Amino acid sequence: MLTDPASPLREVAHVAHRLSVSPRFVWGLIRSGKLPAIRVGARLRVEEGDLQAYIDAQRVAATTDPPTDRPRLQPVPHSKGA
């Protein structure tokens, strides 16, 4: 049963294109339960609302502090006369 009848169903290829990933990656998301899908005959479809919810859940918060676990790059001194 559709959660929202007005929400169009998307094919796996469309979802892959929208996420800029392979269809195989989308199948993995569906298999793992991270992206809900609906079986229509022998094919799976993803509701637009579920796809948008997945995208929204993947957002990362911007931070103004640089990561502290990375080593800082040191400038390389230039040699004269090379």
Distance bins in CASP14 RR format, pairs under 12 A and 6 or more apart:
PFRMAT RR
TARGET T0000
AUTHOR 0000-0000-0000
RMODE 2
METHOD distances of the structure
MODEL  1
1 36 0 0 0 0 0 1 0 0 0 0 0
1 38 0 0 0 0 1 0 0 0 0 0 0
1 39 0 0 0 0 0 1 0 0 0 0 0
1 47 0 0 0 0 0 1 0 0 0 0 0
2 8 0 0 0 0 0 1 0 0 0 0 0
2 9 0 0 0 0 1 0 0 0 0 0 0
2 36 0 0 0 0 0 1 0 0 0 0 0
2 37 0 0 0 0 0 1 0 0 0 0 0
2 38 1 0 0 1 0 0 0 0 0 0 0
2 40 0 0 0 0 0 1 0 0 0 0 0
2 45 0 0 0 0 1 0 0 0 0 0 0
2 46 0 0 0 0 0 1 0 0 0 0 0
2 47 1 0 0 1 0 0 0 0 0 0 0
2 48 0 0 0 0 0 1 0 0 0 0 0
2 49 0 0 0 0 0 1 0 0 0 0 0
2 50 0 0 0 0 0 1 0 0 0 0 0
3 9 0 0 0 0 0 1 0 0 0 0 0
3 36 0 0 0 0 1 0 0 0 0 0 0
3 38 0 0 0 0 1 0 0 0 0 0 0
3 46 0 0 0 0 0 1 0 0 0 0 0
3 47 1 0 0 1 0 0 0 0 0 0 0
3 48 0 0 0 0 0 1 0 0 0 0 0
3 49 1 0 0 1 0 0 0 0 0 0 0
3 50 1 0 0 1 0 0 0 0 0 0 0
3 53 0 0 0 0 0 1 0 0 0 0 0
4 38 0 0 0 0 0 1 0 0 0 0 0
4 47 1 0 0 1 0 0 0 0 0 0 0
4 48 0 0 0 0 1 0 0 0 0 0 0
4 49 1 0 0 1 0 0 0 0 0 0 0
4 50 0 0 0 0 1 0 0 0 0 0 0
4 52 0 0 0 0 0 1 0 0 0 0 0
4 53 0 0 0 0 0 1 0 0 0 0 0
5 47 0 0 0 0 1 0 0 0 0 0 0
5 48 0 0 0 0 0 1 0 0 0 0 0
5 49 0 0 0 0 0 1 0 0 0 0 0
6 47 0 0 0 0 0 1 0 0 0 0 0
6 48 0 0 0 0 1 0 0 0 0 0 0
6 49 0 0 0 0 1 0 0 0 0 0 0
7 36 0 0 0 0 0 1 0 0 0 0 0
7 38 0 0 0 0 0 1 0 0 0 0 0
7 45 0 0 0 0 0 1 0 0 0 0 0
7 46 0 0 0 0 1 0 0 0 0 0 0
7 47 1 0 1 0 0 0 0 0 0 0 0
7 48 1 0 1 0 0 0 0 0 0 0 0
7 49 1 0 1 0 0 0 0 0 0 0 0
7 50 1 0 0 1 0 0 0 0 0 0 0
7 51 0 0 0 0 1 0 0 0 0 0 0
7 52 0 0 0 0 1 0 0 0 0 0 0
7 53 0 0 0 0 0 1 0 0 0 0 0
8 14 0 0 0 0 1 0 0 0 0 0 0
8 15 0 0 0 0 0 1 0 0 0 0 0
8 38 0 0 0 0 0 1 0 0 0 0 0
8 45 0 0 0 0 1 0 0 0 0 0 0
8 46 0 0 0 0 1 0 0 0 0 0 0
8 47 1 0 0 1 0 0 0 0 0 0 0
8 48 1 0 1 0 0 0 0 0 0 0 0
8 49 0 0 0 0 1 0 0 0 0 0 0
8 50 0 0 0 0 0 1 0 0 0 0 0
8 51 0 0 0 0 1 0 0 0 0 0 0
8 52 0 0 0 0 0 1 0 0 0 0 0
9 15 0 0 0 0 0 1 0 0 0 0 0
9 36 0 0 0 0 0 1 0 0 0 0 0
9 37 0 0 0 0 1 0 0 0 0 0 0
9 38 1 0 0 1 0 0 0 0 0 0 0
9 39 0 0 0 0 0 1 0 0 0 0 0
9 40 1 0 0 1 0 0 0 0 0 0 0
9 41 0 0 0 0 0 1 0 0 0 0 0
9 43 0 0 0 0 1 0 0 0 0 0 0
9 44 0 0 0 0 1 0 0 0 0 0 0
9 45 1 1 0 0 0 0 0 0 0 0 0
9 46 1 0 0 1 0 0 0 0 0 0 0
9 47 1 0 0 1 0 0 0 0 0 0 0
9 48 1 0 0 1 0 0 0 0 0 0 0
9 49 0 0 0 0 0 1 0 0 0 0 0
9 50 0 0 0 0 1 0 0 0 0 0 0
9 51 0 0 0 0 1 0 0 0 0 0 0
10 16 0 0 0 0 1 0 0 0 0 0 0
10 17 0 0 0 0 1 0 0 0 0 0 0
10 18 1 0 0 1 0 0 0 0 0 0 0
10 19 0 0 0 0 0 1 0 0 0 0 0
10 23 0 0 0 0 0 1 0 0 0 0 0
10 26 0 0 0 0 1 0 0 0 0 0 0
10 30 0 0 0 0 0 1 0 0 0 0 0
10 35 0 0 0 0 0 1 0 0 0 0 0
10 36 0 0 0 0 0 1 0 0 0 0 0
10 37 0 0 0 0 1 0 0 0 0 0 0
10 38 0 0 0 0 0 1 0 0 0 0 0
10 40 0 0 0 0 0 1 0 0 0 0 0
10 43 0 0 0 0 0 1 0 0 0 0 0
10 44 0 0 0 0 1 0 0 0 0 0 0
10 45 1 0 0 1 0 0 0 0 0 0 0
10 46 1 0 1 0 0 0 0 0 0 0 0
10 47 1 0 0 1 0 0 0 0 0 0 0
10 48 1 0 0 1 0 0 0 0 0 0 0
10 49 0 0 0 0 1 0 0 0 0 0 0
10 50 0 0 0 0 1 0 0 0 0 0 0
10 51 1 0 0 1 0 0 0 0 0 0 0
10 52 0 0 0 0 0 1 0 0 0 0 0
10 54 0 0 0 0 0 1 0 0 0 0 0
11 17 0 0 0 0 1 0 0 0 0 0 0
11 18 0 0 0 0 0 1 0 0 0 0 0
11 23 0 0 0 0 1 0 0 0 0 0 0
11 26 0 0 0 0 1 0 0 0 0 0 0
11 27 0 0 0 0 0 1 0 0 0 0 0
11 37 0 0 0 0 0 1 0 0 0 0 0
11 38 0 0 0 0 0 1 0 0 0 0 0
11 40 0 0 0 0 1 0 0 0 0 0 0
11 43 1 0 0 1 0 0 0 0 0 0 0
11 44 0 0 0 0 1 0 0 0 0 0 0
11 45 1 0 0 1 0 0 0 0 0 0 0
11 46 0 0 0 0 1 0 0 0 0 0 0
11 47 0 0 0 0 0 1 0 0 0 0 0
11 48 0 0 0 0 0 1 0 0 0 0 0
11 51 0 0 0 0 0 1 0 0 0 0 0
12 18 0 0 0 0 0 1 0 0 0 0 0
12 19 0 0 0 0 0 1 0 0 0 0 0
12 21 0 0 0 0 0 1 0 0 0 0 0
12 22 0 0 0 0 1 0 0 0 0 0 0
12 23 1 0 1 0 0 0 0 0 0 0 0
12 24 0 0 0 0 1 0 0 0 0 0 0
12 25 0 0 0 0 1 0 0 0 0 0 0
12 26 1 0 1 0 0 0 0 0 0 0 0
12 27 1 0 0 1 0 0 0 0 0 0 0
12 28 0 0 0 0 0 1 0 0 0 0 0
12 29 0 0 0 0 1 0 0 0 0 0 0
12 30 1 0 0 1 0 0 0 0 0 0 0
12 31 0 0 0 0 0 1 0 0 0 0 0
12 35 0 0 0 0 1 0 0 0 0 0 0
12 37 0 0 0 0 1 0 0 0 0 0 0
12 38 0 0 0 0 0 1 0 0 0 0 0
12 39 0 0 0 0 0 1 0 0 0 0 0
12 40 0 0 0 0 0 1 0 0 0 0 0
12 43 1 0 0 1 0 0 0 0 0 0 0
12 44 1 0 0 1 0 0 0 0 0 0 0
12 45 1 0 0 1 0 0 0 0 0 0 0
12 46 1 0 0 1 0 0 0 0 0 0 0
12 51 0 0 0 0 0 1 0 0 0 0 0
13 19 0 0 0 0 0 1 0 0 0 0 0
13 21 0 0 0 0 0 1 0 0 0 0 0
13 22 0 0 0 0 1 0 0 0 0 0 0
13 23 1 0 1 0 0 0 0 0 0 0 0
13 24 0 0 0 0 0 1 0 0 0 0 0
13 25 0 0 0 0 0 1 0 0 0 0 0
13 26 0 0 0 0 1 0 0 0 0 0 0
13 27 0 0 0 0 0 1 0 0 0 0 0
13 43 0 0 0 0 0 1 0 0 0 0 0
13 44 0 0 0 0 0 1 0 0 0 0 0
13 45 0 0 0 0 0 1 0 0 0 0 0
13 46 0 0 0 0 0 1 0 0 0 0 0
14 21 0 0 0 0 0 1 0 0 0 0 0
14 23 0 0 0 0 1 0 0 0 0 0 0
14 26 0 0 0 0 1 0 0 0 0 0 0
14 43 0 0 0 0 0 1 0 0 0 0 0
14 44 0 0 0 0 0 1 0 0 0 0 0
14 45 0 0 0 0 1 0 0 0 0 0 0
14 46 0 0 0 0 1 0 0 0 0 0 0
14 47 0 0 0 0 0 1 0 0 0 0 0
14 48 0 0 0 0 1 0 0 0 0 0 0
14 51 0 0 0 0 1 0 0 0 0 0 0
15 21 0 0 0 0 1 0 0 0 0 0 0
15 22 0 0 0 0 0 1 0 0 0 0 0
15 23 0 0 0 0 1 0 0 0 0 0 0
15 24 0 0 0 0 0 1 0 0 0 0 0
15 25 0 0 0 0 1 0 0 0 0 0 0
15 26 1 0 1 0 0 0 0 0 0 0 0
15 27 0 0 0 0 1 0 0 0 0 0 0
15 28 0 0 0 0 0 1 0 0 0 0 0
15 29 0 0 0 0 1 0 0 0 0 0 0
15 30 0 0 0 0 1 0 0 0 0 0 0
15 35 1 0 0 1 0 0 0 0 0 0 0
15 36 0 0 0 0 0 1 0 0 0 0 0
15 37 0 0 0 0 1 0 0 0 0 0 0
15 44 0 0 0 0 1 0 0 0 0 0 0
15 45 0 0 0 0 1 0 0 0 0 0 0
15 46 1 0 1 0 0 0 0 0 0 0 0
15 47 0 0 0 0 0 1 0 0 0 0 0
15 48 0 0 0 0 1 0 0 0 0 0 0
15 49 0 0 0 0 0 1 0 0 0 0 0
15 50 0 0 0 0 1 0 0 0 0 0 0
15 51 1 0 1 0 0 0 0 0 0 0 0
15 52 0 0 0 0 0 1 0 0 0 0 0
15 54 0 0 0 0 1 0 0 0 0 0 0
15 55 0 0 0 0 0 1 0 0 0 0 0
16 22 1 0 1 0 0 0 0 0 0 0 0
16 23 1 0 1 0 0 0 0 0 0 0 0
16 24 0 0 0 0 1 0 0 0 0 0 0
16 25 1 0 0 1 0 0 0 0 0 0 0
16 26 1 0 1 0 0 0 0 0 0 0 0
16 27 0 0 0 0 1 0 0 0 0 0 0
16 28 0 0 0 0 0 1 0 0 0 0 0
16 29 0 0 0 0 1 0 0 0 0 0 0
16 30 0 0 0 0 0 1 0 0 0 0 0
16 35 0 0 0 0 0 1 0 0 0 0 0
16 46 0 0 0 0 0 1 0 0 0 0 0
16 51 0 0 0 0 0 1 0 0 0 0 0
17 23 0 0 0 0 1 0 0 0 0 0 0
17 25 0 0 0 0 0 1 0 0 0 0 0
17 26 0 0 0 0 1 0 0 0 0 0 0
17 51 0 0 0 0 0 1 0 0 0 0 0
18 25 0 0 0 0 0 1 0 0 0 0 0
18 26 0 0 0 0 1 0 0 0 0 0 0
18 35 0 0 0 0 0 1 0 0 0 0 0
18 46 0 0 0 0 1 0 0 0 0 0 0
18 48 0 0 0 0 1 0 0 0 0 0 0
18 49 0 0 0 0 0 1 0 0 0 0 0
18 51 1 0 0 1 0 0 0 0 0 0 0
18 52 0 0 0 0 1 0 0 0 0 0 0
18 54 0 0 0 0 0 1 0 0 0 0 0
18 55 0 0 0 0 1 0 0 0 0 0 0
19 25 1 0 0 1 0 0 0 0 0 0 0
19 26 1 0 0 1 0 0 0 0 0 0 0
19 28 0 0 0 0 0 1 0 0 0 0 0
19 29 0 0 0 0 1 0 0 0 0 0 0
19 34 0 0 0 0 0 1 0 0 0 0 0
19 35 0 0 0 0 1 0 0 0 0 0 0
19 46 0 0 0 0 0 1 0 0 0 0 0
19 51 0 0 0 0 1 0 0 0 0 0 0
19 52 0 0 0 0 0 1 0 0 0 0 0
19 54 0 0 0 0 1 0 0 0 0 0 0
19 55 1 0 0 1 0 0 0 0 0 0 0
19 58 0 0 0 0 1 0 0 0 0 0 0
20 26 0 0 0 0 0 1 0 0 0 0 0
20 55 0 0 0 0 0 1 0 0 0 0 0
21 27 0 0 0 0 0 1 0 0 0 0 0
21 28 0 0 0 0 1 0 0 0 0 0 0
21 29 0 0 0 0 1 0 0 0 0 0 0
21 35 0 0 0 0 0 1 0 0 0 0 0
21 54 0 0 0 0 0 1 0 0 0 0 0
21 55 0 0 0 0 0 1 0 0 0 0 0
21 58 0 0 0 0 0 1 0 0 0 0 0
22 28 0 0 0 0 1 0 0 0 0 0 0
22 29 0 0 0 0 0 1 0 0 0 0 0
23 29 0 0 0 0 0 1 0 0 0 0 0
23 30 0 0 0 0 0 1 0 0 0 0 0
23 43 0 0 0 0 0 1 0 0 0 0 0
23 44 0 0 0 0 0 1 0 0 0 0 0
23 46 0 0 0 0 0 1 0 0 0 0 0
24 30 0 0 0 0 0 1 0 0 0 0 0
24 31 0 0 0 0 0 1 0 0 0 0 0
25 31 0 0 0 0 0 1 0 0 0 0 0
25 32 0 0 0 0 0 1 0 0 0 0 0
25 34 0 0 0 0 0 1 0 0 0 0 0
25 35 0 0 0 0 0 1 0 0 0 0 0
26 32 0 0 0 0 0 1 0 0 0 0 0
26 33 0 0 0 0 0 1 0 0 0 0 0
26 34 0 0 0 0 0 1 0 0 0 0 0
26 35 1 0 0 1 0 0 0 0 0 0 0
26 37 0 0 0 0 1 0 0 0 0 0 0
26 44 0 0 0 0 1 0 0 0 0 0 0
26 45 0 0 0 0 0 1 0 0 0 0 0
26 46 1 0 0 1 0 0 0 0 0 0 0
26 50 0 0 0 0 0 1 0 0 0 0 0
26 51 0 0 0 0 1 0 0 0 0 0 0
26 54 0 0 0 0 0 1 0 0 0 0 0
27 33 0 0 0 0 0 1 0 0 0 0 0
27 34 0 0 0 0 0 1 0 0 0 0 0
27 35 0 0 0 0 1 0 0 0 0 0 0
27 37 0 0 0 0 1 0 0 0 0 0 0
27 43 0 0 0 0 0 1 0 0 0 0 0
27 44 0 0 0 0 1 0 0 0 0 0 0
27 46 0 0 0 0 0 1 0 0 0 0 0
28 34 1 0 0 1 0 0 0 0 0 0 0
28 35 0 0 0 0 1 0 0 0 0 0 0
28 37 0 0 0 0 0 1 0 0 0 0 0
28 44 0 0 0 0 0 1 0 0 0 0 0
29 35 1 1 0 0 0 0 0 0 0 0 0
29 36 0 0 0 0 1 0 0 0 0 0 0
29 37 0 0 0 0 1 0 0 0 0 0 0
29 44 0 0 0 0 0 1 0 0 0 0 0
29 46 0 0 0 0 1 0 0 0 0 0 0
29 50 0 0 0 0 0 1 0 0 0 0 0
29 51 0 0 0 0 0 1 0 0 0 0 0
29 54 1 0 0 1 0 0 0 0 0 0 0
29 55 0 0 0 0 0 1 0 0 0 0 0
29 57 0 0 0 0 0 1 0 0 0 0 0
29 58 0 0 0 0 0 1 0 0 0 0 0
30 36 1 0 0 1 0 0 0 0 0 0 0
30 37 1 0 1 0 0 0 0 0 0 0 0
30 38 0 0 0 0 0 1 0 0 0 0 0
30 39 0 0 0 0 0 1 0 0 0 0 0
30 43 0 0 0 0 0 1 0 0 0 0 0
30 44 1 0 0 1 0 0 0 0 0 0 0
30 45 0 0 0 0 0 1 0 0 0 0 0
30 46 1 0 0 1 0 0 0 0 0 0 0
30 50 0 0 0 0 0 1 0 0 0 0 0
30 51 0 0 0 0 0 1 0 0 0 0 0
30 54 0 0 0 0 0 1 0 0 0 0 0
31 37 0 0 0 0 1 0 0 0 0 0 0
31 44 0 0 0 0 0 1 0 0 0 0 0
32 54 0 0 0 0 0 1 0 0 0 0 0
33 44 0 0 0 0 0 1 0 0 0 0 0
33 46 0 0 0 0 0 1 0 0 0 0 0
33 50 0 0 0 0 0 1 0 0 0 0 0
33 54 0 0 0 0 0 1 0 0 0 0 0
34 46 0 0 0 0 0 1 0 0 0 0 0
34 50 0 0 0 0 0 1 0 0 0 0 0
34 51 0 0 0 0 0 1 0 0 0 0 0
34 53 0 0 0 0 0 1 0 0 0 0 0
34 54 1 0 0 1 0 0 0 0 0 0 0
34 55 0 0 0 0 0 1 0 0 0 0 0
34 57 0 0 0 0 1 0 0 0 0 0 0
34 58 0 0 0 0 1 0 0 0 0 0 0
35 44 0 0 0 0 1 0 0 0 0 0 0
35 45 0 0 0 0 0 1 0 0 0 0 0
35 46 1 0 0 1 0 0 0 0 0 0 0
35 47 0 0 0 0 1 0 0 0 0 0 0
35 49 0 0 0 0 0 1 0 0 0 0 0
35 50 1 0 0 1 0 0 0 0 0 0 0
35 51 1 0 0 1 0 0 0 0 0 0 0
35 52 0 0 0 0 0 1 0 0 0 0 0
35 53 0 0 0 0 1 0 0 0 0 0 0
35 54 1 0 1 0 0 0 0 0 0 0 0
35 55 0 0 0 0 1 0 0 0 0 0 0
35 57 0 0 0 0 1 0 0 0 0 0 0
35 58 0 0 0 0 0 1 0 0 0 0 0
36 44 0 0 0 0 1 0 0 0 0 0 0
36 45 0 0 0 0 0 1 0 0 0 0 0
36 46 1 0 0 1 0 0 0 0 0 0 0
36 47 1 0 0 1 0 0 0 0 0 0 0
36 48 0 0 0 0 0 1 0 0 0 0 0
36 49 0 0 0 0 1 0 0 0 0 0 0
36 50 1 0 1 0 0 0 0 0 0 0 0
36 51 0 0 0 0 1 0 0 0 0 0 0
36 52 0 0 0 0 0 1 0 0 0 0 0
36 53 0 0 0 0 1 0 0 0 0 0 0
36 54 0 0 0 0 1 0 0 0 0 0 0
36 57 0 0 0 0 0 1 0 0 0 0 0
37 43 0 0 0 0 1 0 0 0 0 0 0
37 44 1 0 1 0 0 0 0 0 0 0 0
37 45 1 0 0 1 0 0 0 0 0 0 0
37 46 1 0 1 0 0 0 0 0 0 0 0
37 47 0 0 0 0 1 0 0 0 0 0 0
37 50 1 0 0 1 0 0 0 0 0 0 0
37 51 0 0 0 0 1 0 0 0 0 0 0
37 54 0 0 0 0 0 1 0 0 0 0 0
38 44 1 0 0 1 0 0 0 0 0 0 0
38 45 1 0 1 0 0 0 0 0 0 0 0
38 46 1 0 0 1 0 0 0 0 0 0 0
38 47 1 0 0 1 0 0 0 0 0 0 0
38 48 0 0 0 0 0 1 0 0 0 0 0
38 49 0 0 0 0 0 1 0 0 0 0 0
38 50 0 0 0 0 1 0 0 0 0 0 0
38 51 0 0 0 0 0 1 0 0 0 0 0
39 45 1 0 0 1 0 0 0 0 0 0 0
39 46 0 0 0 0 0 1 0 0 0 0 0
40 46 0 0 0 0 0 1 0 0 0 0 0
40 47 0 0 0 0 0 1 0 0 0 0 0
44 50 0 0 0 0 0 1 0 0 0 0 0
45 51 0 0 0 0 0 1 0 0 0 0 0
46 52 0 0 0 0 0 1 0 0 0 0 0
46 53 0 0 0 0 0 1 0 0 0 0 0
46 54 0 0 0 0 1 0 0 0 0 0 0
46 55 0 0 0 0 0 1 0 0 0 0 0
47 53 0 0 0 0 1 0 0 0 0 0 0
47 54 0 0 0 0 0 1 0 0 0 0 0
48 54 0 0 0 0 0 1 0 0 0 0 0
48 55 0 0 0 0 0 1 0 0 0 0 0
49 55 0 0 0 0 1 0 0 0 0 0 0
49 56 0 0 0 0 1 0 0 0 0 0 0
49 57 0 0 0 0 0 1 0 0 0 0 0
50 56 0 0 0 0 0 1 0 0 0 0 0
50 57 0 0 0 0 0 1 0 0 0 0 0
51 57 0 0 0 0 0 1 0 0 0 0 0
51 58 0 0 0 0 0 1 0 0 0 0 0
52 58 0 0 0 0 0 1 0 0 0 0 0
52 59 0 0 0 0 0 1 0 0 0 0 0
53 59 0 0 0 0 0 1 0 0 0 0 0
66 72 0 0 0 0 1 0 0 0 0 0 0
66 73 0 0 0 0 0 1 0 0 0 0 0
END
